[in-house]
Amino acid sequence: MGLKANWVKHLLKFKFEAGTSRGVYTEKETFYLRITDTETPSVSGFGEIAPLHGLSIDYVPDFEQVLNNVCDTFNSLDLEVFPWNLNIILSQLIDDAFPSVKFGFETALLDFMNGGKRIIFDNDFADGRKAIPINGLVWMGSKEFMVDQVEEKLKAGFDTLKLKIGAINFEDELSILSSIRERYTPEQISLRVDANGAFPVEEASQKLAKLNNYQLHSIEQPIKAHQTEAMAILSESSPVPIALDEELIGISDYVQKMQLLKKIKPQYIILKPTLLGGLQHCREWIEIANRLHIGWWITSALESNIGLNAIAQFSAEYKNTLPQGLGTGALYHNNIVSPLTVENGCLRYDTKKEWDLDILE
């Protein structure tokens, strides 16, 4: 009879005020997509559609109507899906203007094709044999709050920390970095910082020079996106390696992806499937980055465990030894209960634990 799609909305509640230079999150709306076949109703594929306020290009006032329209079209087509036609279906069904919708459908269909067991990719991570090293994320807040988070992450066994910067006094942020470096060498603790575009262009070089005193691994998006010339100059001159993040959002054309990375020549790019239009678009960014000798890692974008699981399994398809940005599963009071577990700075899929999807029924 063909595949059918429907969705339910869920409001995720943060355990604390999660601060970035764009604002503070206390809750986040997400949408769970379910795909079934009327001939085998016991098999369901789930995906997560989670546009981010102030960042996703598809965070629009009529988003629920967009979801309804895509589901109605999908349900009317009497589709059968196979690995060979998945990307054809996605490209014809969902406009690139709605990247989070494409990611949700893509991962739900992959889950469905693999038997509806939350196995998006059958690999060493999904079967519990491989753990993925991840960075410990330190959110913005008061200096005391950030220091407490640093201590918590170090005690939990993380050897890579990522600090959100750009919202509190810059000297206070430097003092936090200094306190870490007084205790740990770069070989012991790798430090990443994420400015989310907070630095004014005219101040960026000076701030990067000061940050360089703390032997950082990289800085994500020091200035706002779409300042290509300025970012290219920074990438060439910065003593701290630069990673592009927001800069990639909204670019779906392969040629434009290539042109952007050739122009800016960053040291790294950060891939967030929800914001970039799904896994196939991430594959294109990875292929281009590899050709241009640009490093990369994959990061979740505040999805719940449904989306995080898909992103982690996709990440495990690659032999990338850099710590990934997949530590967001513990952010919420009311996350989906899943086998995802963080141990000693790594994300694991504990096959002894079960998914609890009652909230999706």
C-alpha positions in Angstrom: 0.0 0.0 0.0 3.0 2.3 0.3 4.7 4.3 2.9 3.0 6.8 5.3 4.5 9.6 7.4 3.2 11.5 10.4 4.7 13.6 13.1 4.3 14.6 16.7 5.7 17.7 18.4 7.7 17.6 21.7 9.0 20.4 23.8 12.5 19.5 25.2 13.3 21.1 28.6 16.9 22.0 29.3 18.4 21.1 32.7 20.1 24.5 32.9 20.2 27.8 31.0 22.3 26.9 27.9 24.0 30.1 26.9 25.5 31.0 23.5 26.5 34.4 22.0 23.1 34.3 20.2 21.1 33.9 23.4 20.1 31.5 26.1 18.1 28.3 25.6 15.8 27.0 28.3 13.6 24.8 26.1 13.5 23.6 22.5 10.8 22.5 20.2 11.3 19.4 18.1 9.3 17.2 15.9 9.4 13.4 15.6 8.7 11.9 12.3 7.4 8.4 12.0 7.3 6.4 8.8 5.4 3.1 8.4 4.2 0.8 5.7 0.5 -0.1 6.0 1.3 -3.7 5.0 3.8 -4.0 7.9 2.5 -1.6 10.6 4.7 -3.1 13.3 7.9 -1.6 11.6 8.4 2.1 12.1 11.3 4.3 11.1 11.8 7.4 13.3 13.6 10.7 12.4 13.9 14.0 14.2 13.1 17.4 12.6 14.6 20.0 14.9 15.2 23.5 13.4 17.1 25.9 15.6 15.7 29.4 16.4 18.0 32.1 15.0 20.2 29.6 13.1 18.2 27.2 10.9 17.2 28.6 7.6 13.9 26.7 7.9 12.9 28.1 11.3 9.8 29.8 9.9 6.4 30.8 11.4 4.4 28.3 9.3 6.8 25.4 9.9 4.1 23.0 11.1 2.1 23.6 7.9 5.3 22.9 5.9 5.6 19.5 7.7 1.9 18.8 7.0 2.4 19.6 3.3 5.5 17.4 2.9 3.8 14.5 4.7 0.6 14.8 2.6 2.7 14.7 -0.6 4.7 11.8 0.7 1.6 9.9 1.7 0.0 10.4 -1.7 2.8 9.0 -3.7 2.6 5.3 -2.8 6.3 5.1 -2.5 8.7 2.3 -2.1 12.2 3.2 -0.9 15.5 1.5 -1.5 19.1 2.6 -1.0 19.4 3.4 -4.7 16.4 5.8 -4.8 16.5 7.4 -1.4 18.4 10.5 -2.5 16.2 10.8 -5.5 13.0 10.8 -3.3 14.5 13.3 -0.9 15.6 15.7 -3.6 12.2 15.7 -5.4 10.1 15.7 -2.2 11.8 18.3 0.0 13.2 21.6 -1.1 16.7 22.5 0.1 15.1 25.5 1.9 14.0 23.0 4.6 17.2 21.2 5.6 15.9 19.9 9.0 12.9 18.3 7.2 15.2 16.6 4.7 17.4 15.2 7.6 14.4 13.9 9.5 12.9 12.1 6.4 16.3 10.8 5.4 17.1 9.2 8.8 13.5 7.9 9.3 13.6 6.2 5.9 17.1 4.7 6.7 15.7 3.5 10.0 12.7 2.0 8.3 14.8 0.2 5.6 16.9 -1.3 8.4 13.9 -2.8 10.1 12.8 0.0 12.4 15.3 -0.8 15.1 17.0 2.7 15.4 19.9 1.2 13.4 20.5 3.9 10.8 23.9 2.4 9.8 24.9 -1.1 10.8 28.4 -0.4 12.0 30.8 -1.0 14.9 29.2 1.9 16.9 25.6 0.7 16.4 26.4 -2.8 17.6 28.2 -1.6 20.7 31.8 -2.5 19.7 33.2 1.0 19.0 33.0 4.2 21.1 33.2 7.7 19.5 35.5 10.2 21.3 33.6 13.4 21.8 34.4 16.9 23.2 33.0 18.0 26.6 30.9 21.0 25.9 31.1 24.0 28.3 28.2 26.5 27.9 28.3 30.2 28.4 27.3 31.7 31.7 29.0 33.4 34.6 32.6 32.7 35.1 31.8 30.6 38.1 29.3 28.5 36.1 31.8 27.9 33.3 34.5 26.9 35.7 32.2 24.5 37.4 31.4 22.9 34.0 35.1 22.6 33.2 35.7 20.7 36.5 32.7 18.5 35.8 33.9 17.6 32.3 37.5 16.9 33.5 36.3 14.6 36.2 34.1 12.8 33.7 37.2 11.8 31.7 37.1 14.2 28.8 40.4 15.0 27.2 38.9 17.6 24.7 36.9 20.5 25.9 34.9 22.9 23.8 34.1 26.3 25.4 31.4 28.6 24.2 32.8 32.1 24.3 31.8 35.6 23.2 29.0 36.5 25.7 30.8 37.3 28.9 33.8 39.5 29.5 36.6 38.4 27.2 39.2 38.7 29.9 37.2 36.3 32.1 37.0 33.8 29.3 40.8 34.1 28.9 41.3 33.5 32.6 39.2 30.3 32.4 41.5 29.1 29.5 44.5 30.1 31.5 43.4 28.1 34.6 43.1 25.0 32.4 46.5 25.5 30.8 48.1 26.0 34.2 47.1 22.4 35.0 47.1 20.6 31.7 49.3 20.6 28.7 47.9 20.5 25.1 48.9 16.9 25.0 46.7 16.2 28.1 43.7 18.4 27.3 42.8 19.7 23.9 40.9 23.0 23.9 38.4 24.2 21.4 36.5 27.4 21.5 33.3 28.4 19.7 32.6 32.1 19.2 29.4 31.6 17.2 30.4 34.7 15.1 30.6 37.0 18.2 33.9 38.8 17.3 33.6 42.1 15.4 35.8 41.9 12.3 38.0 44.8 13.4 38.7 43.1 16.8 39.0 39.5 15.6 42.8 39.4 14.9 43.6 40.9 18.2 41.4 38.5 20.1 42.8 35.5 18.1 46.3 36.6 19.1 45.4 36.6 22.8 43.7 33.2 22.5 46.8 31.8 20.9 48.5 32.1 24.3 46.5 29.0 25.4 47.5 26.6 22.6 44.0 26.0 21.3 43.1 23.2 18.9 40.7 25.6 17.0 38.2 28.3 17.1 34.8 27.9 15.5 33.3 30.8 13.5 35.2 33.8 15.0 33.2 36.3 13.0 29.6 36.2 11.6 29.0 34.2 8.5 28.8 35.6 5.0 31.9 37.9 5.3 33.9 35.7 2.9 36.7 38.1 2.3 37.3 38.8 5.9 37.1 35.2 6.9 39.6 34.2 4.1 42.1 36.8 5.5 41.6 35.4 9.1 42.0 31.8 8.0 45.3 32.7 6.3 46.7 34.9 9.1 45.1 33.5 12.3 47.6 31.8 14.8 44.6 29.7 16.0 43.2 27.2 13.4 39.8 28.3 12.2 36.8 26.0 11.8 33.8 27.1 9.7 30.3 26.4 11.2 27.5 28.8 10.5 29.4 29.7 7.3 28.2 26.4 5.7 24.5 26.9 6.4 22.2 27.5 3.4 24.7 26.2 0.8 23.3 23.1 -0.9 24.9 23.4 -4.4 28.1 21.3 -4.8 29.9 23.9 -6.9 29.2 26.6 -4.3 30.5 24.3 -1.5 33.7 23.9 -3.4 34.0 27.6 -4.2 33.5 28.6 -0.6 36.1 26.2 0.8 38.6 27.1 -1.9 38.1 30.8 -1.2 38.3 30.7 2.6 40.7 27.8 3.0 39.8 27.0 6.6 41.7 24.5 8.7 38.5 22.7 9.6 34.7 22.6 8.9 32.0 21.6 11.3 29.1 19.5 10.0 25.6 19.7 11.5 23.3 17.5 9.4 20.1 19.2 10.7 21.3 22.6 9.6 23.0 21.4 6.3 20.2 19.3 4.8 21.0 15.9 6.0 23.6 13.2 5.6 24.0 13.3 1.8 24.9 17.0 2.0 27.4 16.2 4.7 29.0 13.5 2.5 29.5 16.2 -0.2 31.2 18.6 2.3 33.4 15.7 3.6 34.4 14.7 0.0 35.3 18.3 -0.8 37.1 18.9 2.5 39.2 15.7 2.0 40.2 16.8 -1.5 41.3 20.2 -0.2 43.1 18.7 2.8 40.7 20.4 5.2 39.9 18.7 8.5 36.3 18.1 9.7 34.2 16.8 12.5 30.5 16.2 13.0 28.4 17.9 15.6 24.8 17.6 16.8 22.6 20.7 16.9 20.6 20.2 20.1 18.6 17.3 18.8 17.2 14.8 21.3 18.5 11.2 21.3 16.6 10.3 18.1 18.6 12.8 16.0 21.8 12.3 18.0 21.7 8.6 17.4 21.4 9.0 13.6 24.3 11.6 13.6 26.5 9.4 15.8 26.0 6.3 13.6 26.7 8.4 10.5 29.9 9.7 12.1 31.0 6.1 12.8 30.9 5.4 9.1 34.2 7.4 8.8 37.6 6.8 10.2 37.9 10.2 11.7 40.0 10.2 14.8 39.1 13.8 15.9 36.7 14.0 18.8 33.2 14.7 17.5 30.7 17.1 18.9 28.1 14.5 20.1 27.8 15.3 23.8 24.3 16.9 23.8 22.3 13.8 24.9 22.4 14.8 28.6 21.0 18.3 28.1 17.3 17.7 28.7 15.1 16.6 31.6 12.7 14.9 29.2 14.9 13.4 26.5 14.0 10.1 24.8 15.4 7.2 26.8 17.9 5.4 24.6 21.0 3.2 24.6 23.3 6.2 24.1 25.7 6.5 27.0 28.7 8.9 27.6 31.6 7.2 29.4 35.1 8.5 29.9 34.8 11.2 27.2 33.3 8.8 24.6 29.8 8.2 23.3 28.7 4.5 23.3 25.7 2.6 22.1 24.9 0.2 25.0 23.1 -2.7 23.3 21.9 -3.9 26.7 19.7 -0.8 27.0 16.3 -0.3 25.3 14.7 2.6 23.5 11.6 4.0 25.3 9.5 5.5 22.5 6.2 5.8 24.4 6.3 9.6 24.0 6.1 9.1 20.2 3.0 7.0 20.3 
